[in-house]
Amino acid sequence: METESAISFTETENQRLISQMIRDFGAREIRPKMMEWDESQFFPIDLFHQMGKLGLMGVLVPEEYEGAGFGYLEYITAISEIAKIDGSIGLSMAAHNSLCSNHILQFGNEEQKQKYLPRLATGNWIGSWGLTEPNTGSDSGNMKTTGIRADDYYMLNGAKNFITHGKSGNVAVVIVRTGEAGDSRGMTAFIVEKGTPGFSSGKKENKLGMRASETAELIFSDCRIHASQRLGKEGEGFIQAMKVLDGGRISIAALSLGIAMGAYEAALAYSKERHQFNQPISKFQGIAFKLADMATKIEAARLLTFRAGDLKNKGIDVTRESAMAKLFASETAVEVANEAVQIFGGYGYTKDFPAEKYYRDAKLCTIGEGTSEIQKLVISRSILR
Ligand SMILES: Cc1cc2nc3c(=O)[nH]c(=O)nc-3n(C[C@H](O)[C@H](O)[C@H](O)COP(=O)(O)OP(=O)(O)OC[C@H]3O[C@@H](n4cnc5c(N)ncnc54)[C@H](O)[C@@H]3O)c2cc1C
């Protein structure tokens, strides 16, 4: 494990400005509508176009491709501040930035970067990223969607499911099997644009939480893709996906951190206002200790997340650190949101108060981009190798 990295515990000016901008934007554009979006599972695509204008759809994309050109510390701040307001918006922002755009940024050639990154970074286009299939989630290396080469083209057949922006995405990065079944070097990544013949979307999921983030199937039926849409070399797809997930998991840790902070702050404020037995419930040790545990776990999640981001900024391998951050922060989000509902009592179980939404949204964080069990697999393999 890397030990020489020193994290600054002081928020940078950029981080402070990003937080303030998101708080203002969120109060105006997200808070008033988010329960309506949640109720109706409405994906607010116009909001993401607006977020593009603020640099939030290309946080890590260099300025030469019209991105904000920030690093992971600013990115963690941005995702967590958005998620503190609405986890759904944070999830969509994370999938767009760190999965789709980042895959093209890391592994695209200059022509691909010039063509796609400005559209994605400005939020004019929404991106999706397809690895998961109906029968292969954790075991993604066993995928069945195929890409068969014939001359300068690949014919894609199969389906990807649970894909964020599966319907509304203008472009998808998808990883398909181009080699032998079971061979981790037999998979290749492609950029596929919406409207390509043979490429369509299928079922949109009706979800427990993260309901304003669209999750749907991608379907490939004799979808002919030119070899110029391939990312990197044939056979590199799985390795590329794992590298993309190293960064993606930092974004899910940030998402978790934001949800936990939102739930904690709501519960803290409520505990001071709600009176029982002639005193605020925060005066009861049973409630005060819950708040102490919540605050301590959030601080630990914050440190792990920023540490992973700091190492990533330095170009150090973060497979273990991003898995640790994602595991701890996501489990913390679930625990904190659960305690927040408890502190709100009966009101916590209603949609008139924010706790129930944090509780529903938090659970996704222990599943998406690798479940908690898979994070433990990644961490233990790195410890035991
Ligand atoms: C809202 C949402 C958005 C998503 N967005 C995307 C996206 O944009 N792109 C994309 O590609 N995917 C996306 N996913 C898919 C997500 O990454 C998968 O759901 C996740 O990786 C788990 O796969 P699975 O659902 O098939 O579960 P499974 O792999 O079937 O796992 C079921 C259970 O078995 C456990 N398990 C499996 N293998 C092991 C093992 N070796 N050891 C111990 N336990 C194990 C798991 O931890 C889990 O508890 C999204 C999912 C959701 C719900």
The ligand as an SDF file (V2000), in Angstrom:
LIG
                    3D

 53 58  0  0  0  0  0  0  0  0999 V2000
  -29.2770    1.5800  -10.8060 C   0  0  0  0  0  0  0  0  0  0  0  0
  -28.2120    0.7790  -11.4470 C   0  0  0  0  0  0  0  0  0  0  0  0
  -27.3910    1.3880  -12.3810 C   0  0  0  0  0  0  0  0  0  0  0  0
  -26.3900    0.6320  -13.0410 C   0  0  0  0  0  0  0  0  0  0  0  0
  -25.6540    1.2260  -14.0430 N   0  0  0  0  0  0  0  0  0  0  0  0
  -24.8080    0.4510  -14.7800 C   0  0  0  0  0  0  0  0  0  0  0  0
  -24.1530    0.9920  -15.9270 C   0  0  0  0  0  0  0  0  0  0  0  0
  -24.3160    2.1670  -16.2610 O   0  0  0  0  0  0  0  0  0  0  0  0
  -23.3570    0.1750  -16.6660 N   0  0  0  0  0  0  0  0  0  0  0  0
  -23.1510   -1.1370  -16.3480 C   0  0  0  0  0  0  0  0  0  0  0  0
  -22.4230   -1.8280  -17.0500 O   0  0  0  0  0  0  0  0  0  0  0  0
  -23.7720   -1.6870  -15.2560 N   0  0  0  0  0  0  0  0  0  0  0  0
  -24.6020   -0.9320  -14.4720 C   0  0  0  0  0  0  0  0  0  0  0  0
  -25.2460   -1.4810  -13.3900 N   0  0  0  0  0  0  0  0  0  0  0  0
  -25.0400   -2.8990  -13.0840 C   0  0  0  0  0  0  0  0  0  0  0  0
  -24.2870   -3.1570  -11.7880 C   0  0  0  0  0  0  0  0  0  0  0  0
  -22.9260   -2.8360  -11.9570 O   0  0  0  0  0  0  0  0  0  0  0  0
  -24.5250   -4.6340  -11.4090 C   0  0  0  0  0  0  0  0  0  0  0  0
  -25.8640   -4.7260  -10.9830 O   0  0  0  0  0  0  0  0  0  0  0  0
  -23.5900   -5.1310  -10.3360 C   0  0  0  0  0  0  0  0  0  0  0  0
  -22.2810   -5.2200  -10.8300 O   0  0  0  0  0  0  0  0  0  0  0  0
  -24.0140   -6.4900   -9.7750 C   0  0  0  0  0  0  0  0  0  0  0  0
  -24.2840   -7.4110  -10.7930 O   0  0  0  0  0  0  0  0  0  0  0  0
  -25.6640   -8.2490  -10.7640 P   0  0  0  0  0  0  0  0  0  0  0  0
  -26.7480   -7.2590  -10.5450 O   0  0  0  0  0  0  0  0  0  0  0  0
  -25.7330   -9.0790  -11.9640 O   0  0  0  0  0  0  0  0  0  0  0  0
  -25.5510   -9.1440   -9.4570 O   0  0  0  0  0  0  0  0  0  0  0  0
  -24.8650  -10.5930   -9.3740 P   0  0  0  0  0  0  0  0  0  0  0  0
  -23.5130  -10.5390   -9.9580 O   0  0  0  0  0  0  0  0  0  0  0  0
  -25.8200  -11.6110   -9.8980 O   0  0  0  0  0  0  0  0  0  0  0  0
  -24.7300  -10.7680   -7.8040 O   0  0  0  0  0  0  0  0  0  0  0  0
  -25.7750  -11.2550   -6.9610 C   0  0  0  0  0  0  0  0  0  0  0  0
  -25.2080  -11.4170   -5.5410 C   0  0  0  0  0  0  0  0  0  0  0  0
  -24.1500  -12.3970   -5.5640 O   0  0  0  0  0  0  0  0  0  0  0  0
  -22.9740  -11.8340   -5.0050 C   0  0  0  0  0  0  0  0  0  0  0  0
  -21.7950  -12.3860   -5.6690 N   0  0  0  0  0  0  0  0  0  0  0  0
  -21.5680  -12.5320   -6.9940 C   0  0  0  0  0  0  0  0  0  0  0  0
  -20.3510  -13.0240   -7.2220 N   0  0  0  0  0  0  0  0  0  0  0  0
  -19.7760  -13.2030   -6.0010 C   0  0  0  0  0  0  0  0  0  0  0  0
  -18.5050  -13.6830   -5.5520 C   0  0  0  0  0  0  0  0  0  0  0  0
  -17.5530  -14.0620   -6.4020 N   0  0  0  0  0  0  0  0  0  0  0  0
  -18.2750  -13.7350   -4.2020 N   0  0  0  0  0  0  0  0  0  0  0  0
  -19.2250  -13.3310   -3.3160 C   0  0  0  0  0  0  0  0  0  0  0  0
  -20.4300  -12.8770   -3.6870 N   0  0  0  0  0  0  0  0  0  0  0  0
  -20.6930  -12.7970   -5.0070 C   0  0  0  0  0  0  0  0  0  0  0  0
  -23.1020  -10.3460   -5.2420 C   0  0  0  0  0  0  0  0  0  0  0  0
  -22.2740   -9.5980   -4.3640 O   0  0  0  0  0  0  0  0  0  0  0  0
  -24.5780  -10.1280   -4.9900 C   0  0  0  0  0  0  0  0  0  0  0  0
  -24.8060  -10.0210   -3.6070 O   0  0  0  0  0  0  0  0  0  0  0  0
  -26.2200   -0.7390  -12.6970 C   0  0  0  0  0  0  0  0  0  0  0  0
  -27.0330   -1.3330  -11.7300 C   0  0  0  0  0  0  0  0  0  0  0  0
  -28.0290   -0.5990  -11.1240 C   0  0  0  0  0  0  0  0  0  0  0  0
  -28.9160   -1.2950  -10.1270 C   0  0  0  0  0  0  0  0  0  0  0  0
  1  2  1  0
  2  3  1  0
  2 52  2  0
  3  4  2  0
  4  5  1  0
  4 50  1  0
  5  6  2  0
  6  7  1  0
  6 13  1  0
  7  8  2  0
  7  9  1  0
  9 10  1  0
 10 11  2  0
 10 12  1  0
 12 13  2  0
 13 14  1  0
 14 15  1  0
 14 50  1  0
 15 16  1  0
 16 17  1  0
 16 18  1  0
 18 19  1  0
 18 20  1  0
 20 21  1  0
 20 22  1  0
 22 23  1  0
 23 24  1  0
 24 25  2  0
 24 26  1  0
 24 27  1  0
 27 28  1  0
 28 29  2  0
 28 30  1  0
 28 31  1  0
 31 32  1  0
 32 33  1  0
 33 34  1  0
 33 48  1  0
 34 35  1  0
 35 36  1  0
 35 46  1  0
 36 37  1  0
 36 45  1  0
 37 38  2  0
 38 39  1  0
 39 40  1  0
 39 45  2  0
 40 41  1  0
 40 42  2  0
 42 43  1  0
 43 44  2  0
 44 45  1  0
 46 47  1  0
 46 48  1  0
 48 49  1  0
 50 51  2  0
 51 52  1  0
 52 53  1  0
M  END
$$$$
